[in-house]
Every structure is written in structure tokens, then in C-alpha cells.
Amino acid sequence: MAVEAGRDIAPATGKLGVMLVGLGAVSTTFIAGVETVRRGRGLAIGSLSQMGTIRLGKRTEKRSPKIREFVPLADLKDLVFTAWDPIPDDAYTAAVKAGVLDRHEHLEPIKDFLQGIKPLPAAFDQYYVKRLQGTNVKRGKTKRELAEQLREDIRSFRKTAGVSRVVIVWCASTEVFITPGPAHQSLAVFEKAMEQNDPAIAPSMLYAYAALMENVPFANGAPNLTVDVPALERLAEERRLPIGGKDFKTGQTMMKTVLAPAFKARMLGLAGWYSTNILGNRDGEVLDDPESFKTKEESKLGVLEYILQPDQYPELYGNVFHKVRINYYPPRGDNKEGWDNIDIFGWLGYPMQIKVDFLCRDSILAAPIVLDLALFFDLAQRARLSGIQEWLSFYFKSPQTAPGLYPEHDLFIQQTKLKNTLRWLMGEDQITHLGIEYYEKA
Ligand SMILES: NC(=O)c1ccc[n+]([C@@H]2O[C@H](COP(=O)([O-])OP(=O)(O)OC[C@H]3O[C@@H](n4cnc5c(N)ncnc54)[C@H](O)[C@@H]3O)[C@@H](O)[C@H]2O)c1
């Protein structure tokens, strides 16, 4: 039974333009996957928006519609894609080079479609991604000029593709580590810093700024600071636009945010967690640079601290040795291997070990996340949700939150929050899992 009216949500009429920053392994796997699903030749496995259901009301009501039938999401057939990349390869060539999807089974049948997606010149600067060189880049005297060119790209995509709404997802390389500074504090100083080519303004921030100025939601799939600065957060709130990040939560960190809450739930101690990765794709090559790795490391390290709360449980988690390594190893390509050695302890302090060896495919795990973020950010905009979308933390390693709030990393709390937000949007009861009414019938 509905308890409140829910939100007014504008219908998903017309086409939804998905503009991707970066046309590498993740972006091409996402685009090719959506087209394959649209042609009835595959399933959107890993996508909560496409495969998931949501329970409504009491367990006895047996109401569990598909999420995409419950909330008014854009239909896959209405998605139109474009991307920016400093490497001029079209989506077909980029997908073949990325080597994620099977060329004969999944790329050849949609070759014409993929070849039609050619990257727009990027706002790119090698200072921020040391291991890349690009020729397909924008020229401008100042960063502000580059941002204006990105705005023009958005406007002309709206017209030429005939889309009624646009979302932007950052699927580009991880930039060097930057901390929030004076240039990020207000819109006025941010704009001035762009004009003065201040190094504190990374290319990713130009895309985020351009998006918000053109009334487009922006999601950040990499760990770069990007939209996680006061100037852009305020801009998003003022213009009533959804933003969020950072860093898609795919393989190793997803496992970490499942296992760590289990140890804590059972009050088992943790002495150390050693995580290492070998991967050989371009992302791995970029992350081989210590400055880009630092950005990723911060994002991967944060989760345990917040989940385990060492301040509250000093005997259990006060002395955890946590290490994360990423090693570039070309023979593996996109097929990463993530090893975890976990030293836990139980009753009276007796030690035990757990080993996780996840032979995952990075972009196969990331593609459905890009899809869900594009659809949910579009929904959020139509529901007039503005600023940081914490309910979409489920998808991020290092979720943005309101100032002063610590991020929630536990995957299942994040999932509950996401589903309860959908219930709230549609005027359905929240599910609390109390369930006392099934027993105390009087
Ligand atoms: N695959 C995963 O599981 C996963 C998980 C979390 C985060 N990520 C992040 O997603 C991003 C994409 O990963 P990928 O495997 O597709 O990498 P990739 O190297 O295959 O693709 C990234 C693309 O971004 C382009 N690029 C770099 N700077 C750019 C700029 N300023 N503007 C436009 N394009 C730019 C590069 O030329 C490249 O083609 C990376 O930052 C990665 O760390 C991936």
C-alpha cells in the first residue's frame, strides 16, 4: 500500500544521449553490449536496472516487479551514443584493440554500427595522464576555451542526434592525484582558474563543468577528483542536476565490501589484508604510472577503514595492515587477476586465513554499471533530484557524500538504500525488514 504520493517524475519521452568521456575498453564494451542486447543477441547480465526486481509491500503480497517496469527508465532502444577520446579510433577499432569482446561473435555483427561512432576531439593534457599520447585533441589558449568547446559539442550532439536528454559518464583514464585546493572552492574562483590555466583544474573537471553548464548530469567512473569539489557540487545543486562518483566498484573492491561487512557482523578480527592485481590493458598501463596509481590507491584503500570502524572496535580492527598493489602485466589484457590474502582472527585471538583469487574481466564487470548509471542519472534528473546522488553509491568504490557525512561502503546497505530510494520515488512503503507483523498478529 502506498504511504505517500512519491515524486513527480517527467516521463522518459524521446531519445537519451549518452556521452562518454573516453572510448576505451569500458566504453566500447558498454556500447557494443547495449547494441547486442537491443538486437536480441545477448542479455544485460550484471545490470540491476535490466535484470533486477524490487519487492514492494509485505512478503505476503508477492509483488516483485522488474525494476525497469516499476520506475520510468529510458528504454535501451532510445539510447544514442557518442564519445570523446584523444585516440582517433572509431568504436569498432577501439573495441578490437581492447580485446574484451569476441571479434567474430560480438563485434563483426555490429561492425557498421560501431564504426559510426567516431570520437570527438578530447580536452586532453598529458600532464594528467602520463602514459598516453593523443592526436585527437582540442586546441585552445585557456582551459576555459576548452570547456566552451566541450559545451558546444554537447549542444551540437543534442541537435544532430535529435536527443531530448543527455547524460555524461566519465569512462576515461585515471588522472594524476589532485587534492581539493583554493581553485575548487567556488564557481567564481574555478572559472578564473580555468582562464589562468591553473594546474589544479584537470581535464576531467572541464567535462564536468561543461556538463553542468549545459544541464547534463555527470557521473564519474574513475577515481579522479573531477566533480568531487565544492565549486561543482554547488553548481549542480543550484542548477538542480544530479552528480556522482567516484570509481566504478567492479571486482576486487566489490568483494572487499561484501567480505569486510561479514567479518564485522560476526565480530571477527582482522590483522591484515593484502590485495594485488595483475592486468594488461591500457588502464593497467596508465595505472603503472605512480601518480595515476596514487589516485586509484586512495580509492581502493578507503573502504576498509569506513566499514570496520577501528575507533569503535580497537581490539578487532585497531591494527590492520592493508596493502593494495596493481601490476601491469601485458599477457593478461583485460582479464585481470585479483588476489587477496586476508588474515583474520577469532575466539581468543586464534588466527585464520582466507584467500580470494578473482579471475575477472574488468570491462565485463564495468559495462553494466555504466548502463545503470546512465539510466538512473537520467531518472534522477527527471525526478528533480539534485547534487550528489548518494543512493547510487552502490556503483562506486569511493562514493561522494554530503560534506561531513562518511560514505557507506557495505554493498548490501548500498543496495537497500538504492531500492528504498526507488520505492520512495514511486510512493511505496520503505522495507525495514522488521517483519513483526507476521508474528504478532493481534
Ligand atoms: N574496468 C573496470 O573494472 C574499472 C573499474 C573502476 C574504474 N575503472 C576506470 O574506468 C576508466 C576506463 O577504463 P578502461 O579499461 O576503459 O581504460 P582504457 O584505457 O581502455 O580507456 C580509457 C580511454 O580514455 C581516454 N582518455 C584519457 N584521457 C582522456 C580525456 N581527457 N578525454 C577523453 N578521453 C580520454 C584514453 O585515450 C582511453 O581510450 C579508467 O579510469 C579505469 O580506472 C575501470
The ligand as a MOL file (V3000), in Angstrom:
LIG
                    3D

  0  0  0     0  0            999 V3000
M  V30 BEGIN CTAB
M  V30 COUNTS 44 48 0 0 0
M  V30 BEGIN ATOM
M  V30 1 N 37.0190 -1.7840 -15.8240 0
M  V30 2 C 36.8840 -1.6660 -14.5410 0
M  V30 3 O 36.6260 -2.6270 -13.8630 0
M  V30 4 C 37.0210 -0.3150 -13.9190 0
M  V30 5 C 36.6550 -0.1830 -12.5890 0
M  V30 6 C 36.7520 1.0610 -11.9810 0
M  V30 7 C 37.2110 2.1380 -12.7090 0
M  V30 8 N 37.5990 1.9810 -13.9930 0 CHG=1
M  V30 9 C 38.1150 3.1570 -14.6670 0
M  V30 10 O 37.4340 3.3880 -15.8600 0
M  V30 11 C 38.3100 4.0780 -16.7340 0
M  V30 12 C 38.2580 3.4080 -18.1000 0
M  V30 13 O 38.8440 2.1170 -18.0420 0
M  V30 14 P 39.2070 1.3780 -19.4060 0
M  V30 15 O 39.6190 -0.0040 -19.0470 0
M  V30 16 O 38.1410 1.5910 -20.4080 0 CHG=-1
M  V30 17 O 40.5100 2.1960 -19.8550 0
M  V30 18 P 41.0350 2.4500 -21.3450 0
M  V30 19 O 42.4540 2.8910 -21.1870 0
M  V30 20 O 40.7540 1.2890 -22.2170 0
M  V30 21 O 40.1310 3.6560 -21.8650 0
M  V30 22 C 40.2500 4.9480 -21.3900 0
M  V30 23 C 40.1900 5.8810 -22.5790 0
M  V30 24 O 40.1500 7.2160 -22.0690 0
M  V30 25 C 40.8510 8.0210 -22.9940 0
M  V30 26 N 41.1640 9.3010 -22.3430 0
M  V30 27 C 42.1490 9.6050 -21.4940 0
M  V30 28 N 42.0940 10.9010 -21.1430 0
M  V30 29 C 41.0210 11.4220 -21.7600 0
M  V30 30 C 40.4360 12.7220 -21.7940 0
M  V30 31 N 40.9590 13.7300 -21.1050 0
M  V30 32 N 39.3260 12.9000 -22.5450 0
M  V30 33 C 38.7800 11.8800 -23.2590 0
M  V30 34 N 39.2960 10.6460 -23.2540 0
M  V30 35 C 40.4020 10.4050 -22.5220 0
M  V30 36 C 42.0360 7.1740 -23.3830 0
M  V30 37 O 42.6100 7.6020 -24.6020 0
M  V30 38 C 41.4000 5.7950 -23.4830 0
M  V30 39 O 40.9880 5.4760 -24.7920 0
M  V30 40 C 39.6900 4.0760 -16.0920 0
M  V30 41 O 39.9310 5.3040 -15.4410 0
M  V30 42 C 39.5600 2.9880 -15.0710 0
M  V30 43 O 40.4500 3.1640 -13.9790 0
M  V30 44 C 37.5040 0.7760 -14.6250 0
M  V30 END ATOM
M  V30 BEGIN BOND
M  V30 1 1 1 2
M  V30 2 2 2 3
M  V30 3 1 2 4
M  V30 4 1 4 5
M  V30 5 2 4 44
M  V30 6 2 5 6
M  V30 7 1 6 7
M  V30 8 2 7 8
M  V30 9 1 8 9
M  V30 10 1 8 44
M  V30 11 1 9 10
M  V30 12 1 9 42
M  V30 13 1 10 11
M  V30 14 1 11 12
M  V30 15 1 11 40
M  V30 16 1 12 13
M  V30 17 1 13 14
M  V30 18 2 14 15
M  V30 19 1 14 16
M  V30 20 1 14 17
M  V30 21 1 17 18
M  V30 22 2 18 19
M  V30 23 1 18 20
M  V30 24 1 18 21
M  V30 25 1 21 22
M  V30 26 1 22 23
M  V30 27 1 23 24
M  V30 28 1 23 38
M  V30 29 1 24 25
M  V30 30 1 25 26
M  V30 31 1 25 36
M  V30 32 1 26 27
M  V30 33 1 26 35
M  V30 34 2 27 28
M  V30 35 1 28 29
M  V30 36 1 29 30
M  V30 37 2 29 35
M  V30 38 1 30 31
M  V30 39 2 30 32
M  V30 40 1 32 33
M  V30 41 2 33 34
M  V30 42 1 34 35
M  V30 43 1 36 37
M  V30 44 1 36 38
M  V30 45 1 38 39
M  V30 46 1 40 41
M  V30 47 1 40 42
M  V30 48 1 42 43
M  V30 END BOND
M  V30 END CTAB
M  END
